[in-house]
Amino acid sequence: MRKDNKTLKEVKIIAMSSETKEKLSEVAREINGRNLFTEKIELAKKTLEHIKSLPI
């Protein structure tokens, strides 16, 4: 017979009020979809522009 050992992962839950949860979800919705690091993205595009194949 095979014995299945299930590993339980401990999850830390931070207690917060419903107002705080609403504020966090509002900020998350506002940030979603934005490019927060535009300068770094442009620099990466410039440096990778002339590379035809990457060594793997």
C-alpha positions in Angstrom: 0.0 0.0 0.0 1.1 3.5 -0.7 0.9 6.1 2.0 0.3 9.7 0.8 2.0 12.3 3.0 0.4 15.7 2.5 2.6 18.6 3.3 0.8 21.4 4.9 2.1 24.9 4.2 1.9 27.5 7.0 0.2 30.7 5.8 0.6 33.9 7.8 -2.6 35.9 7.7 -2.5 39.6 8.6 -5.6 40.8 10.4 -7.0 44.0 8.9 -10.2 45.9 8.8 -12.5 45.8 5.9 -11.7 49.5 5.1 -8.0 48.6 4.8 -8.8 45.7 2.5 -10.9 48.0 0.3 -8.1 50.6 0.2 -5.5 47.9 -0.7 -7.8 46.5 -3.5 -8.3 50.0 -4.9 -4.6 50.6 -5.0 -4.0 47.2 -6.6 -6.6 47.9 -9.3 -5.0 51.3 -10.0 -1.4 49.8 -10.3 -2.5 46.8 -12.4 -1.5 47.2 -16.0 1.0 50.0 -15.5 4.6 49.9 -16.4 6.2 51.0 -13.2 9.8 50.8 -14.4 9.6 52.5 -17.8 13.3 53.6 -17.8 14.6 50.1 -17.1 12.3 48.6 -19.7 13.5 51.0 -22.4 17.1 50.4 -21.4 16.6 46.6 -21.7 14.9 47.1 -25.1 17.9 49.1 -26.4 20.5 46.6 -25.1 18.6 43.6 -26.6 17.8 45.3 -29.9 20.9 44.2 -31.7 21.1 40.7 -30.3 19.8 38.1 -32.8 20.1 35.1 -30.6 20.7 34.6 -27.0 23.1 31.8 -25.9 21.2 29.3 -23.8 
